[in-house]
Amino acid sequence: MRIDVRGAQLYDPAIGLDRTADLLVEDGVIAGIGPGLPHGVETVDGDGLLLMPGFIDIHVHLRDPGETHKEDLDTGLLAAAAGGFTDVCAMPNTKPAVDGAMVLRDILERAKGRAVQVHQLAAITQGQDGERLVEMATLQAMGAIGFSDDGRGVRSSAVMRLALQYARPLGAVLATHAEDPDLSHGGLVHEGPVSYRLGLPGQPRSAETAMVARDLELLRETGGRLHICHISAAETVELVRRAKADGLHVTCEVTPHHLLLTDEDVPGLGALGKMNPPLRTAKDRAALRAGLADGTIDAIATDHAPHAPAEKARGIYHAPFGVTGLETAVPAVYGALVQTGELSLSRFVDAFTDAARRVYGLPTPRIAVGERARLTLFDPCCSWQLSEADLRSKSRNSAFLGRAMSGRPFGILTEGGFQPSHE
Protein backbone atom coordinates (compact mmCIF):
# COMPACT_ATOMS: atom_id res chain seq x y z
CA MET A 1 0.00 0.00 0.00
CA ARG A 2 1.30 3.45 -0.95
CA ILE A 3 0.50 6.56 1.17
CA ASP A 4 1.88 10.03 0.65
CA VAL A 5 1.89 13.03 2.99
CA ARG A 6 2.06 16.34 1.15
CA GLY A 7 3.71 19.47 2.48
CA ALA A 8 4.14 18.63 6.18
CA GLN A 9 6.92 20.00 8.36
CA LEU A 10 9.15 16.97 8.90
CA TYR A 11 10.63 17.33 12.38
CA ASP A 12 13.10 14.83 13.80
CA PRO A 13 15.47 16.84 16.04
CA ALA A 14 17.65 13.85 16.94
CA ILE A 15 18.95 13.74 13.34
CA GLY A 16 18.71 17.48 12.67
CA LEU A 17 15.70 17.21 10.35
CA ASP A 18 13.44 20.26 10.16
CA ARG A 19 12.07 20.94 6.69
CA THR A 20 8.82 21.13 4.79
CA ALA A 21 8.61 18.30 2.29
CA ASP A 22 6.50 15.49 0.90
CA LEU A 23 6.92 11.98 2.26
CA LEU A 24 6.02 8.68 0.61
CA VAL A 25 5.35 5.43 2.44
CA GLU A 26 5.23 2.19 0.51
CA ASP A 27 4.38 -1.16 2.12
CA GLY A 28 5.03 0.27 5.56
CA VAL A 29 8.46 1.71 4.76
CA ILE A 30 9.45 5.33 4.05
CA ALA A 31 10.21 5.18 0.33
CA GLY A 32 10.90 8.83 -0.45
CA ILE A 33 11.29 12.33 0.97
CA GLY A 34 11.29 15.47 -1.13
CA PRO A 35 9.68 16.96 -4.24
CA GLY A 36 8.40 15.07 -7.25
CA LEU A 37 7.22 12.00 -5.38
CA PRO A 38 4.42 9.91 -6.92
CA HIS A 39 1.00 10.03 -5.32
CA GLY A 40 -0.13 7.11 -3.25
CA VAL A 41 -3.38 5.22 -3.05
CA GLU A 42 -4.12 7.55 -0.14
CA THR A 43 -2.94 11.15 0.13
CA VAL A 44 -2.75 13.03 3.44
CA ASP A 45 -2.71 16.82 3.24
CA GLY A 46 0.11 17.77 5.58
CA ASP A 47 -0.10 21.53 5.11
CA GLY A 48 0.41 23.16 8.52
CA LEU A 49 1.11 19.83 10.25
CA LEU A 50 4.16 18.60 12.14
CA LEU A 51 5.24 15.11 11.14
CA MET A 52 7.45 13.52 13.82
CA PRO A 53 8.80 10.11 14.87
CA GLY A 54 6.05 8.03 16.42
CA PHE A 55 5.24 9.10 19.98
CA ILE A 56 5.33 6.50 22.75
CA ASP A 57 3.52 6.48 26.09
CA ILE A 58 5.67 4.42 28.45
CA HIS A 59 3.09 4.10 31.24
CA VAL A 60 -0.43 2.93 30.36
CA HIS A 61 -3.00 0.78 32.17
CA LEU A 62 -5.05 -1.10 29.57
CA ARG A 63 -7.02 -3.08 32.23
CA ASP A 64 -7.00 -6.14 29.97
CA PRO A 65 -7.36 -8.86 31.19
CA GLY A 66 -9.64 -8.66 34.17
CA GLU A 67 -11.16 -5.17 34.27
CA THR A 68 -12.44 -4.71 30.74
CA HIS A 69 -15.44 -2.74 32.00
CA LYS A 70 -12.92 0.10 32.44
CA GLU A 71 -10.81 -0.40 29.29
CA ASP A 72 -9.82 -3.18 26.95
CA LEU A 73 -7.16 -3.68 24.32
CA ASP A 74 -9.39 -2.32 21.53
CA THR A 75 -10.55 0.86 23.26
CA GLY A 76 -7.18 1.53 24.87
CA LEU A 77 -5.39 1.44 21.54
CA LEU A 78 -8.08 3.58 19.92
CA ALA A 79 -7.45 6.14 22.66
CA ALA A 80 -3.71 5.91 22.03
CA ALA A 81 -4.12 6.54 18.32
CA ALA A 82 -6.44 9.46 19.07
CA GLY A 83 -3.71 10.91 21.26
CA GLY A 84 -1.04 10.60 18.55
CA PHE A 85 0.74 7.56 20.02
CA THR A 86 2.10 4.80 17.80
CA ASP A 87 3.36 2.78 20.77
CA VAL A 88 2.37 2.17 24.39
CA CYS A 89 4.02 0.37 27.29
CA ALA A 90 1.39 -1.51 29.27
CA MET A 91 1.63 -1.95 33.02
CA PRO A 92 1.23 -5.46 34.47
CA ASN A 93 -1.30 -4.79 37.27
CA THR A 94 -4.08 -6.54 35.41
CA LYS A 95 -6.28 -9.27 36.90
CA PRO A 96 -4.52 -11.66 36.93
CA ALA A 97 -1.23 -9.77 37.02
CA VAL A 98 1.28 -10.31 34.24
CA ASP A 99 3.52 -12.50 36.37
CA GLY A 100 3.76 -15.66 34.28
CA ALA A 101 4.07 -17.01 30.77
CA MET A 102 0.37 -17.67 30.17
CA VAL A 103 -0.86 -14.12 30.80
CA LEU A 104 2.06 -12.49 28.99
CA ARG A 105 1.64 -14.73 25.94
CA ASP A 106 -2.09 -14.04 25.77
CA ILE A 107 -1.61 -10.25 25.77
CA LEU A 108 1.20 -10.26 23.22
CA GLU A 109 -0.75 -12.55 20.89
CA ARG A 110 -3.88 -10.40 21.02
CA ALA A 111 -1.81 -7.23 20.51
CA LYS A 112 -0.22 -8.43 17.25
CA GLY A 113 -1.02 -6.60 14.03
CA ARG A 114 -2.44 -3.48 15.68
CA ALA A 115 -1.81 0.04 14.40
CA VAL A 116 -0.54 0.94 17.87
CA GLN A 117 2.21 -1.38 19.07
CA VAL A 118 1.97 -2.73 22.63
CA HIS A 119 5.14 -3.24 24.67
CA GLN A 120 4.30 -5.21 27.80
CA LEU A 121 5.92 -5.05 31.23
CA ALA A 122 5.77 -7.97 33.64
CA ALA A 123 5.44 -7.81 37.40
CA ILE A 124 8.46 -7.76 39.71
CA THR A 125 6.80 -10.12 42.20
CA GLN A 126 4.26 -12.90 41.79
CA GLY A 127 0.77 -11.52 42.06
CA GLN A 128 2.46 -8.20 42.85
CA ASP A 129 2.50 -9.41 46.44
CA GLY A 130 5.90 -7.85 47.11
CA GLU A 131 7.34 -11.16 48.33
CA ARG A 132 8.26 -13.70 45.63
CA LEU A 133 10.14 -12.68 42.49
CA VAL A 134 8.83 -13.66 39.06
CA GLU A 135 10.92 -15.68 36.60
CA MET A 136 12.52 -12.60 35.07
CA ALA A 137 14.74 -14.37 32.53
CA THR A 138 11.84 -16.42 31.15
CA LEU A 139 9.48 -13.45 30.87
CA GLN A 140 12.14 -11.25 29.30
CA ALA A 141 12.87 -13.94 26.71
CA MET A 142 9.16 -14.06 25.90
CA GLY A 143 9.03 -10.32 25.23
CA ALA A 144 8.59 -8.47 28.52
CA ILE A 145 10.40 -5.13 28.15
CA GLY A 146 10.82 -4.51 31.89
CA PHE A 147 9.40 -5.29 35.31
CA SER A 148 7.15 -3.29 37.62
CA ASP A 149 4.76 -3.73 40.51
CA ASP A 150 3.20 -0.38 39.57
CA GLY A 151 0.10 0.36 41.56
CA ARG A 152 2.02 -0.44 44.72
CA GLY A 153 5.61 -0.14 45.85
CA VAL A 154 7.84 -3.09 46.66
CA ARG A 155 7.56 -2.73 50.41
CA SER A 156 10.41 -5.00 51.46
CA SER A 157 13.88 -3.54 51.01
CA ALA A 158 15.31 -7.07 50.93
CA VAL A 159 12.99 -8.10 48.09
CA MET A 160 13.75 -4.93 46.12
CA ARG A 161 17.48 -5.47 46.59
CA LEU A 162 17.17 -9.06 45.39
CA ALA A 163 15.12 -7.93 42.37
CA LEU A 164 17.83 -5.46 41.37
CA GLN A 165 20.46 -8.19 41.74
CA TYR A 166 18.49 -10.59 39.53
CA ALA A 167 17.72 -7.93 36.92
CA ARG A 168 21.26 -6.64 36.52
CA PRO A 169 22.78 -9.52 34.48
CA LEU A 170 19.67 -9.49 32.28
CA GLY A 171 20.05 -5.76 31.58
CA ALA A 172 16.42 -5.49 32.67
CA VAL A 173 14.77 -2.30 33.88
CA LEU A 174 12.85 -2.23 37.15
CA ALA A 175 10.14 0.46 37.02
CA THR A 176 9.19 1.43 40.55
CA HIS A 177 6.05 2.85 42.07
CA ALA A 178 7.70 5.07 44.67
CA GLU A 179 5.34 4.96 47.62
CA ASP A 180 5.92 4.03 51.23
CA PRO A 181 2.51 2.64 52.24
CA ASP A 182 3.16 3.28 55.92
CA LEU A 183 3.44 6.99 55.16
CA SER A 184 0.76 7.26 52.47
CA HIS A 185 -1.81 5.02 54.18
CA GLY A 186 -5.28 6.56 54.05
CA GLY A 187 -4.12 9.70 52.25
CA LEU A 188 -6.45 10.89 49.50
CA VAL A 189 -4.67 14.09 48.42
CA HIS A 190 -1.40 15.90 49.11
CA GLU A 191 -0.86 16.70 52.76
CA GLY A 192 -0.86 20.45 53.21
CA PRO A 193 -3.08 23.53 53.50
CA VAL A 194 -5.57 22.27 50.89
CA SER A 195 -6.07 18.90 52.59
CA TYR A 196 -6.47 20.66 55.95
CA ARG A 197 -9.00 23.09 54.49
CA LEU A 198 -11.01 20.29 52.89
CA GLY A 199 -10.76 18.03 55.91
CA LEU A 200 -9.25 15.23 53.81
CA PRO A 201 -6.48 12.86 54.94
CA GLY A 202 -3.25 13.67 53.12
CA GLN A 203 -0.18 11.97 51.74
CA PRO A 204 3.13 13.65 52.67
CA ARG A 205 5.93 14.15 50.15
CA SER A 206 8.00 11.75 52.21
CA ALA A 207 5.74 8.88 51.13
CA GLU A 208 7.39 9.27 47.74
CA THR A 209 10.82 10.61 48.57
CA ALA A 210 11.62 8.04 51.27
CA MET A 211 11.01 5.22 48.80
CA VAL A 212 12.98 6.94 46.05
CA ALA A 213 15.92 7.47 48.41
CA ARG A 214 15.80 3.80 49.45
CA ASP A 215 15.67 2.50 45.88
CA LEU A 216 18.51 4.77 44.77
CA GLU A 217 20.67 3.56 47.64
CA LEU A 218 19.92 -0.05 46.70
CA LEU A 219 20.73 0.75 43.08
CA ARG A 220 24.02 2.31 44.14
CA GLU A 221 24.90 -0.93 45.91
CA THR A 222 23.69 -3.48 43.37
CA GLY A 223 24.00 -1.73 40.03
CA GLY A 224 21.49 -2.31 37.28
CA ARG A 225 18.80 -0.06 35.81
CA LEU A 226 16.02 1.71 37.69
CA HIS A 227 13.11 3.74 36.33
CA ILE A 228 11.01 5.82 38.72
CA CYS A 229 7.39 6.15 37.64
CA HIS A 230 5.22 9.29 37.83
CA ILE A 231 7.34 11.48 40.12
CA SER A 232 5.49 14.31 41.83
CA ALA A 233 7.70 16.03 44.41
CA ALA A 234 10.42 18.68 44.10
CA GLU A 235 12.68 16.64 46.39
CA THR A 236 12.38 13.63 44.08
CA VAL A 237 13.65 15.69 41.16
CA GLU A 238 16.71 16.64 43.18
CA LEU A 239 17.34 13.05 44.30
CA VAL A 240 17.29 11.88 40.68
CA ARG A 241 19.47 14.77 39.56
CA ARG A 242 22.15 13.85 42.12
CA ALA A 243 21.93 10.15 41.28
CA LYS A 244 22.45 10.84 37.59
CA ALA A 245 25.42 13.07 38.40
CA ASP A 246 26.86 10.15 40.38
CA GLY A 247 26.58 7.90 37.34
CA LEU A 248 23.69 5.71 38.45
CA HIS A 249 21.58 4.19 35.68
CA VAL A 250 18.31 5.82 36.70
CA THR A 251 15.53 7.38 34.64
CA CYS A 252 12.18 8.86 35.57
CA GLU A 253 8.91 10.11 34.12
CA VAL A 254 6.32 12.78 34.87
CA THR A 255 2.64 12.92 33.99
CA PRO A 256 0.84 15.79 32.26
CA HIS A 257 -1.47 16.24 35.25
CA HIS A 258 1.46 16.73 37.61
CA LEU A 259 3.03 19.18 35.15
CA LEU A 260 -0.12 21.27 34.73
CA LEU A 261 -2.24 20.96 37.89
CA THR A 262 -1.74 21.39 41.64
CA ASP A 263 -3.63 20.44 44.78
CA GLU A 264 -5.41 23.79 44.52
CA ASP A 265 -7.32 22.27 41.59
CA VAL A 266 -8.68 19.41 43.69
CA PRO A 267 -11.74 21.24 45.10
CA GLY A 268 -13.00 21.96 41.58
CA LEU A 269 -12.13 18.53 40.20
CA GLY A 270 -13.46 16.40 43.04
CA ALA A 271 -12.83 12.71 42.37
CA LEU A 272 -11.23 13.61 39.01
CA GLY A 273 -8.48 15.24 41.05
CA LYS A 274 -7.77 12.04 42.99
CA MET A 275 -4.67 10.29 41.68
CA ASN A 276 -1.66 8.51 43.13
CA PRO A 277 0.78 10.13 43.64
CA PRO A 278 -1.44 13.11 44.43
CA LEU A 279 -1.33 16.54 42.84
CA ARG A 280 1.09 18.58 44.91
CA THR A 281 1.93 22.28 45.27
CA ALA A 282 2.94 25.00 42.83
CA LYS A 283 6.51 24.63 44.13
CA ASP A 284 6.51 20.94 43.19
CA ARG A 285 5.00 21.66 39.80
CA ALA A 286 7.69 24.27 39.08
CA ALA A 287 10.42 21.78 40.01
CA LEU A 288 8.90 19.13 37.75
CA ARG A 289 8.77 21.55 34.82
CA ALA A 290 12.39 22.61 35.40
CA GLY A 291 13.47 18.97 35.68
CA LEU A 292 11.73 18.13 32.43
CA ALA A 293 13.31 21.08 30.63
CA ASP A 294 16.86 20.26 31.74
CA GLY A 295 16.55 16.52 31.09
CA THR A 296 16.63 15.33 34.70
CA ILE A 297 13.15 13.96 34.00
CA ASP A 298 13.50 11.80 30.93
CA ALA A 299 9.98 11.25 29.68
CA ILE A 300 6.40 12.41 29.78
CA ALA A 301 4.04 9.48 30.43
CA THR A 302 0.32 9.54 31.04
CA ASP A 303 -0.21 6.87 33.72
CA HIS A 304 -3.48 6.38 31.79
CA ALA A 305 -5.73 4.92 34.50
CA PRO A 306 -9.30 4.43 33.24
CA HIS A 307 -12.15 3.83 35.67
CA ALA A 308 -15.82 3.29 34.90
CA PRO A 309 -18.00 6.41 35.37
CA ALA A 310 -19.93 4.84 38.24
CA GLU A 311 -16.68 4.22 40.11
CA LYS A 312 -15.50 7.82 39.89
CA ALA A 313 -19.02 9.02 40.78
CA ARG A 314 -18.64 7.62 44.31
CA GLY A 315 -16.99 10.83 45.46
CA ILE A 316 -13.45 11.58 46.51
CA TYR A 317 -13.53 9.37 49.61
CA HIS A 318 -14.62 6.21 47.82
CA ALA A 319 -13.59 6.69 44.16
CA PRO A 320 -10.48 4.86 42.94
CA PHE A 321 -7.24 6.75 42.28
CA GLY A 322 -6.34 7.69 38.72
CA VAL A 323 -7.25 9.60 35.58
CA THR A 324 -7.10 8.92 31.87
CA GLY A 325 -4.48 10.61 29.74
CA LEU A 326 -3.88 9.03 26.35
CA GLU A 327 -6.06 11.42 24.34
CA THR A 328 -4.98 14.58 26.15
CA ALA A 329 -1.27 14.33 27.03
CA VAL A 330 0.25 15.70 23.83
CA PRO A 331 -2.06 18.71 23.30
CA ALA A 332 -2.22 19.60 27.02
CA VAL A 333 1.55 19.76 27.42
CA TYR A 334 2.09 21.40 24.04
CA GLY A 335 -0.36 24.21 24.74
CA ALA A 336 0.69 24.85 28.34
CA LEU A 337 4.46 24.54 28.01
CA VAL A 338 5.63 24.63 24.39
CA GLN A 339 3.43 27.42 23.06
CA THR A 340 4.28 29.52 26.12
CA GLY A 341 8.00 29.03 25.55
CA GLU A 342 8.60 27.24 28.84
CA LEU A 343 9.60 24.01 27.07
CA SER A 344 11.40 23.82 23.73
CA LEU A 345 9.77 21.92 20.89
CA SER A 346 12.83 19.67 20.61
CA ARG A 347 12.69 18.66 24.32
CA PHE A 348 8.92 18.12 24.02
CA VAL A 349 9.43 15.74 21.10
CA ASP A 350 12.38 14.06 22.82
CA ALA A 351 10.30 13.39 25.96
CA PHE A 352 7.73 11.52 23.85
CA THR A 353 10.21 9.80 21.50
CA ASP A 354 13.96 9.22 21.94
CA ALA A 355 14.33 9.81 25.69
CA ALA A 356 11.13 7.88 26.41
CA ARG A 357 12.16 4.91 24.27
CA ARG A 358 15.64 4.77 25.81
CA VAL A 359 14.07 3.95 29.19
CA TYR A 360 13.33 0.41 27.97
CA GLY A 361 15.93 0.23 25.22
CA LEU A 362 13.40 0.57 22.40
CA PRO A 363 14.61 2.01 19.06
CA THR A 364 13.09 5.24 17.76
CA PRO A 365 11.75 5.09 14.18
CA ARG A 366 13.59 7.81 12.27
CA ILE A 367 12.18 9.96 9.47
CA ALA A 368 14.51 8.66 6.79
CA VAL A 369 14.26 6.64 3.60
CA GLY A 370 14.33 2.94 4.35
CA GLU A 371 12.98 3.28 7.89
CA ARG A 372 9.73 1.59 8.83
CA ALA A 373 6.89 4.06 9.03
CA ARG A 374 5.82 4.84 12.59
CA LEU A 375 4.97 8.53 12.51
CA THR A 376 2.89 11.03 14.46
CA LEU A 377 1.10 13.91 12.74
CA PHE A 378 0.22 16.92 14.89
CA ASP A 379 -1.65 20.15 14.16
CA PRO A 380 0.05 22.89 16.24
CA CYS A 381 -2.50 25.56 15.31
CA CYS A 382 -5.75 23.82 16.21
CA SER A 383 -7.64 25.34 19.15
CA TRP A 384 -10.39 23.23 20.70
CA GLN A 385 -12.09 22.34 23.96
CA LEU A 386 -12.02 18.82 25.37
CA SER A 387 -15.39 17.15 25.80
CA GLU A 388 -16.39 13.58 26.53
CA ALA A 389 -17.21 13.16 22.82
CA ASP A 390 -13.49 13.55 22.05
CA LEU A 391 -12.53 10.55 24.20
CA ARG A 392 -12.05 7.12 22.65
CA SER A 393 -11.32 5.44 25.96
CA LYS A 394 -14.07 3.32 27.46
CA SER A 395 -13.81 5.53 30.57
CA ARG A 396 -14.33 9.29 30.94
CA ASN A 397 -12.27 10.17 34.02
CA SER A 398 -10.12 12.91 32.51
CA ALA A 399 -8.89 15.75 34.70
CA PHE A 400 -8.89 18.00 31.64
CA LEU A 401 -12.57 17.82 30.63
CA GLY A 402 -13.76 21.26 29.55
CA ARG A 403 -10.20 22.54 29.19
CA ALA A 404 -9.22 24.68 26.21
CA MET A 405 -6.50 22.95 24.21
CA SER A 406 -3.93 24.42 21.82
CA GLY A 407 -2.65 21.93 19.27
CA ARG A 408 -4.20 18.59 18.42
CA PRO A 409 -3.00 15.17 17.25
CA PHE A 410 -3.98 14.71 13.61
CA GLY A 411 -3.23 11.02 13.15
CA ILE A 412 -0.65 8.26 13.11
CA LEU A 413 0.98 6.64 10.10
CA THR A 414 2.20 3.09 10.64
CA GLU A 415 2.80 -0.10 8.68
CA GLY A 416 -0.96 -0.58 8.71
CA GLY A 417 -1.70 2.78 7.05
CA PHE A 418 -2.92 6.18 8.15
CA GLN A 419 -5.27 6.36 11.14
CA PRO A 420 -6.80 9.80 11.84
CA SER A 421 -6.94 10.90 15.46
CA HIS A 422 -10.38 12.50 15.22
CA GLU A 423 -13.25 12.82 12.81
C-alpha positions, 0 to 999 in steps of 0.5 A: 500500500502506498501513502503520501503526505504532502507538504508537512513539516518533517521534524526529527530533532535527533537527526537534525531534520526540520524541513517542509517536504513530501513523504512517501510510504510504501508497504510500511516503509518510508520510500521517499522524501522530497519533491516530485514524489508519486502520489499514493493510493491515499494522500494526506494533506500535511499543510500546517502539520508537524510530522514527527517520529512516532510518539510512545507512552511508556506508562499505560493501564489497559485493564486487559485482562480482568477489568475490561469494563474500564478499558480493553485492548481495543478501546485503549489502543483507539485512545492511544491513536487518538492521542497521537501515540504509535506505541504504548508500554502496558503496566502489568497490574491486570487481573490476573497480574502479568507475572507468568508465561500464560498471561504475557503470551495471551496479551502479546498474541492479542496485541499483534497486528495493531496500528498501535504497538503494545510493549508489555511489562511484567510484574516484579513479584508474583501476584504483585505481592511484594514477596516472591520474584517472578521468573525474570529471565523467562518473561524477558525472553518471551518479550517483557520489556521490563518489570514493575509492581506499579500500583504499589511499591515493593515494600520490602527492602530485601525483596527490592534489593534481590530484584535489582540483583536478579535484573542486573545480568539481564540488563532489565529495567525495574520500574518502581512505584515510589510509595511508602505505604506506611506513610501514604496510608489513608491519604487521599490528596497531598498533605498540606493547606488544601487537605487541611481546608477540605478536611481530607487525609493527606499523603506527605511528600515523604511517602514518595521521597523516602522510597525513592531514596531507598531504591537509589541507595539499593541501586548504588549498591547493586548496580542495574537499571532503575526507572522511577514512575510518575514522580510528583515532588520537588525533592524527588527531582533533586534526588534523581538529579544527584543520582544521575550526576553520580553515574547511576543508571536511573531514569524517571517520568512525569505525567501531564497532570502533575506538570499542569495541575496542583492540589489547589485544583482538587476542590474543583475537580473532586474525584477527578483530582484524585490520583496517586501520587497526588497533585502537589503544590505549585513549588513541586509543579515548578520543580517538575517543569524545570526537571523536564526542561533540563533533562533530569526527568527523561519522559512524559508518560500519562499513567493512563488509569481508566475507571468506569463512570460509576466508580468515579461518581462515588466521590473523593472518599470512595472513588479509585485513584487515577485519571485517563491521559492518552487522548490529552497528554500531547495537546495539554503539554504542548499548549501549556508549556511549548506554546508559552516558551517554557519548554522547547519543541525539541525537548517536548518531542524528545520526551515523547520519542527518543528519551522515552524509548531509551528507558526500555531500550526501544529504538526510535523510528527515524524519518529517513528513507528505508525506515519503517513508518511509525509517525505522528502527525500533529496540528500545532495551530488547532484550538479546541475544547475537550469534551467527553465526545473527544474521548475514545477510551471506554472511561471518561475520568479525565482531569482536563474535561472542559479545558481549552486545548492548543494543538491537536494530534492529527493522526498516526501513520504506521505499517498498517496505514494512516489512522486519523486521530479524530473525525 
